[in-house]
């Protein structure tokens, strides 16, 4: 009979998931009570969200600085023009000589303003881990295999309806060191550039039904339930291609009461 390997001992001072989950529940409860007492809903979390431990050290503590020279802040134009984005940049499965490993998916949706109008010719970039939950980056030392046929980056421009589309591989969850046995749910990072670097917004898209949702302090930092649900894509069977890929739909709203949470740019 094969024995299950024992879990390694927890290093001293490393907090447990139980501790983090209790903090998440306390903050969520306090927010729910405040809303019930008449406080406005908040789609965006506090920068200093205690269960997300590293936010204590790197969240902004001072007012934003207005640059004296706007040109120095790259306000003159986007980094890429239409001619710089090629027809294959949106397909992350065709960037190498072989087929990547994992579950092929199509992710599509629309970029909209607060009035529901399409945002046209918007540069959308994504980056993600591979199917094993590892990034093709030298700082990622997670002991999961790299895929020589998957780099995990892509880009496209939205069309006249504000629509973007990517063919990629569903990323795997991966460990991180916020606390003991911490795992991030599967997600894809999205970046939208506006008309210049200074307008860049960054967010994350998640997949429905992930059991790690309630345990993840980054996702749970979006304390409002409805705002947090807007970060989760919908599986759309009509987008799935027989014997080829599954389809997911996820719209990005840039502003207003239905805005998508942005981790950068706010």
PyMOL commands that set and color helices and strands:
alter all, ss='L'
color gray80, all
select helices_A, chain A and resi 17-36+55-58+70-73+82-84+92-94+197-199+213-215+217-220+225-229+237-239
alter helices_A, ss='H'
color red, helices_A
select strands_A, chain A and resi 104-112+123-127+153-157+163-169+174-176+182-184+187-192+201-206+234-235+246-249+252-253
alter strands_A, ss='S'
color yellow, strands_A
deselect
rebuild
show_as cartoon
